[in-house]
Amino acid sequence: MEKQYDIIVAGSGISGCLSAAGAAKGGAKVLLLDRNDYSQVGKKTNWGWVCGDAVAKTHVDFVNKEIGLKLTEPVLDVEVEGVQVLSPDLSRKFQFEGAGYSLDRPKLAKVLVDFAIKSGAEYLPHHEVEGPIIEDGKVAGVYGRDEKNEQYRVNAKLVIDCLGVSSTIRRKLPPNNYIENMISTDDIESTGRYIYHFDPAGEDLSYYDKKNALIHLNQQLAPGGYGWVFPKSNGRVNIGIGVEKKSLELRNAKLSKKDTLHMLIDQYVEWNPLIKNVRVDETDANGKGYWSVTVRRQFDSLVFPGYMGAGDSMAMPNPISAGGIGPAMTAGAIAGKVAAEAVAAKDTSMDFLWKYNRRYNEVYGNKTAGLEVFRIYLQSLNNELINYGMQKFLTEEEAIAISYGNIPDITISGTFSKVLSGIANINAFKNLLSAVKRMKEMNRLYERYPESPASFDAWKKIVNENMHEVKERFKPNPI
């Protein structure tokens, strides 16, 4: 560790490898650190590359255009037409988002680290990162333990934190109003998924679709979250659920049950009449896995003096779908380029790095606060209200607009005649109107994202006040 680096990228997952590649392509001397062996690069846990494996085509195209990475088969395992969201009673189906891919996640990890190395980054496995080096109030490197369990320290002009949701760098930053050290458990879902070989027991596109990724909204099967069935090649499926802690506790209490995440996944697989004769796909020891995923907007700032963050470390997964691959790709491509520019300009101050905040907000982040509001609203509905709402409250066009972060005009005068069948439904619809109003307010706030750090505190105060009011109005109520 005698060498001097311009940029250290901590973590060789999706955002880390792409940040390292973009920075190296920009002329910076980059060190890419990872705790795992090369054969397991980007692996989240001992269980494997825990993920739904789905990504929208728009993110793949963005990375290709931004830093020249072209993904092909077998990484792009199955092409899908879109994501279809089904009501609890399966009577209503909305097509969310657009075309995309079901990925081979371990193969993607190898392609990405090789791309970073080929782009000029120095890659160092078996190096656990334990925290940041702080000098004069700014991040000046990282420290940790190597493969011999010996301590190391390495300095750099700039550190990009891609260590994931439990990042040891983020959690040990000095107290500040830009980067949150911890993430509230209310904004985290526990997820698990199995990759199975299976024999389809019939054909029903509500349970399995070779051309679409399916999401099942069902507060009994997946309280506070949803279940998913994503097609993979060679007779395989990625099937799993995400649950929110409070919603699960309320659901268990009201049903007098003691179900855990693991038990609920098994029940979800058993519930599906088409996924039968299952055998775990043990390829790359990636058949079963569990992880925590954030379902909130990304951090309001992604930068601190000498520091940038990308991917799960900055709470970037989509608040509704919990999809993290696309945002991580987008953020990594942007972060690497801005980091290289900062080093070339010899300026890693907040003022210079702020352009990363603004670019990510412009490309993707400006819609996530509105989506967070809608996620909180959905968690306040039971299955009966979700069924009725998907039948009566929203058209497919409105639902698609919301999934893209575009807020449709929904009014009592335009929809009230549809919801006259009970006070509970009318109240739920009024709550939808309130949620949509808040979504529009959040979108407008992010359209006016601060030009510089000087105006950040006042802007963030308004954002936090709005989100607090949303959480106070819409409490989890799964049953």
Secondary structure, 3 states (H helix, E strand, C coil): CCCCEEEEEECCCHHHHHHHHHHHHCCCCEEEECCCCHHHCCCCECCECCCCCEEEHHHHHHHHHHHCCCCCCCCEEEEECEEEEECCCCCCEEEECCCEEEECHHHHHHHHHHHHHHHCCEEECCCEEEEEEEECCEEEEEEEECCCCCEEEEEEEEEEECCCCCCCCHHHCCCCCCCCCCCCHHHEEEEEEEEEEEEECCCCCCCCCCCEEEEECCCCCCCCCEEEEEEECCCEEEEEEEEEHHHHHHHHHHHCCCCCHHHHHHHHHHHCCCEEEEEECCHHHCCEEEEEEECCCCCCCCEECCEEECHHHHCCCCCCCCCCHHHHHHHHHHHHHHHHHHHHCCCCCHHHHHHHHHHHHHHCHHHHHHHHHHHHHHCCCCHHHHHHHHHHHCCHHHHHHHHCCCCCCCCHHHHHHHCCCCHHHHHHHHHHHHHHHHHHHHHHHHHCCCCCHHHHHHHHHHHHHHHHHHHHHCCCCCC
